[in-house]
Amino acid sequence: MQSISKSKLKANMLRIFRELEDSGGELIVTDRGRPVLRIQPVSGKKSVEDVFGAIRAGVIYYDDIDLPTIDEWTEA
């Protein structure tokens, strides 16, 4: 992971931000040699297919998944 001082970041901020957006990388900002910030691009939302697509065929439903489960939450 790369690091940069606050003063160098200030002088080149727009260029550095564009590079991070394009590369998806992270940058550690230092103050007098001590790490103080981490800059990273915000990741976009993933679709349901992206998250669960690989396991979708392996899921088996034994009961109606829309039925309420109140009995499981009532106190004895």
C-alpha positions in Angstrom: 0.0 0.0 0.0 1.3 3.4 -0.9 1.7 6.3 1.5 2.0 10.1 1.0 2.6 13.0 3.3 -0.2 15.6 3.9 1.8 18.3 2.2 2.4 16.2 -1.0 -1.3 15.2 -1.0 -2.4 18.8 -0.8 -0.2 19.8 -3.7 -1.4 16.9 -5.9 -4.8 16.0 -4.5 -7.0 16.1 -7.7 -4.5 14.0 -9.7 -4.1 11.5 -6.8 -7.8 11.2 -6.3 -8.4 10.5 -10.0 -5.6 7.8 -10.0 -7.2 6.1 -7.0 -10.7 6.2 -8.6 -9.2 4.5 -11.8 -7.1 2.0 -10.0 -9.3 1.2 -7.1 -6.3 1.3 -4.8 -5.8 2.7 -1.3 -3.5 5.4 0.0 -2.2 6.1 3.5 -1.7 9.7 4.4 1.0 10.5 6.9 1.7 13.4 9.2 5.4 13.7 10.2 5.9 10.0 9.3 2.9 8.8 11.3 -0.1 7.2 9.4 -3.2 9.3 10.1 -5.7 8.6 7.2 -6.5 6.0 4.7 -8.1 7.0 1.4 -9.9 4.4 -0.7 -12.7 4.5 -3.3 -16.2 3.8 -2.3 -17.3 0.5 -3.7 -20.6 0.4 -5.5 -23.6 -1.7 -4.4 -23.5 -5.3 -5.6 -26.5 -6.9 -7.1 -28.2 -9.9 -5.5 -26.9 -12.0 -8.4 -23.3 -10.9 -7.7 -23.6 -11.8 -4.1 -25.6 -15.0 -4.2 -25.4 -16.2 -7.8 -22.7 -18.8 -7.2 -24.8 -20.6 -4.5 -28.3 -20.0 -5.9 -28.5 -23.5 -7.4 -27.4 -25.2 -4.2 -30.2 -23.7 -2.0 -33.0 -26.1 -1.1 -36.3 -24.9 0.5 -38.2 -27.5 2.6 -41.0 -25.2 3.7 -42.6 -22.1 2.3 -40.1 -19.3 3.1 -42.9 -16.7 3.3 -44.7 -18.4 6.2 -44.4 -16.5 9.5 -42.2 -18.0 12.2 -43.9 -16.6 15.3 -43.8 -19.9 17.2 -40.0 -19.8 17.1 -39.9 -16.4 18.9 -42.6 -16.8 21.6 -41.4 -17.3 25.2 -42.0 -20.7 26.8 
